[in-house]
Amino acid sequence: MSEDQKEIEIAIKYFKTNISVGELIALRELRALGIKNPEKIINKLIEMGIIEHGEGCYNLVRNRKE
């Protein structure tokens, strides 16, 4: 498993626990969880349709389309 994949899994778990979280808090907390580049991982999660970027926050997408 690549390091990016491990970080993506950590971030998914984080956002499942923190369904809606402010941008700055998310970046700080993801770094504390060991994610080296949280912006990159967040962008991947947005591309994957797992989270969405709201106004100053990130939200877990509830009804994800497969």
N, C-alpha and C positions, 0 to 999 in steps of 0.2 A: 504494500500500500504506500503510495507516495505521501510526502509530507503535506502537500496541498489537500489530498483526500482526507488525511487525519484532521487537518485544521477545519475542513468543511464539516466533518462529522461533529467536531467540538462546537462549531458555530451553530449547526442545526439544533443540537441539544440545548444550547444556550437560548436560542430564539423560541424553542418549544416551551421553555421554562419562563422566559420573559417575552410574552406575546407581543407587547408593544413597548418599545424602549427608545429613549432619546438618542440622537446621533452620537453626541459626545460621550454619554455614559456607555453606550454599546462599544465604541472604539476602546475606551479605557478598560472596560471589563473583559473584552475579548483579548486584549494584550495581556491582561493579568492571567488569563487562562492559557497563555503560551502561544497565541497566534501572533506571528511576527509582523504580518502585514494585513491588519483587519480590513482595511479599505478594499484590498484585492479580493479577499474572501467574501465580504459583503456583496461586492459587485457580482461575483460568481453566483451567490445565492439568489440575487435579484434576477440574473439571466436564467437560472434554473426554475424560477417561479415559486421559490420557497418563501421568500420575504418580498415586501414591497416598500418603497421609499415614500413615506408620507411627508407632511410638513414638519420638518425637524425631527423626524422619528423613523424608525423601521418597524414594520408590522409583519407578523407571521400571516401568510396567506391561508385563509381558512379552507376554502373550497378550491383546492388546486386541481387544474385541468391536466390530465395525463396525456 
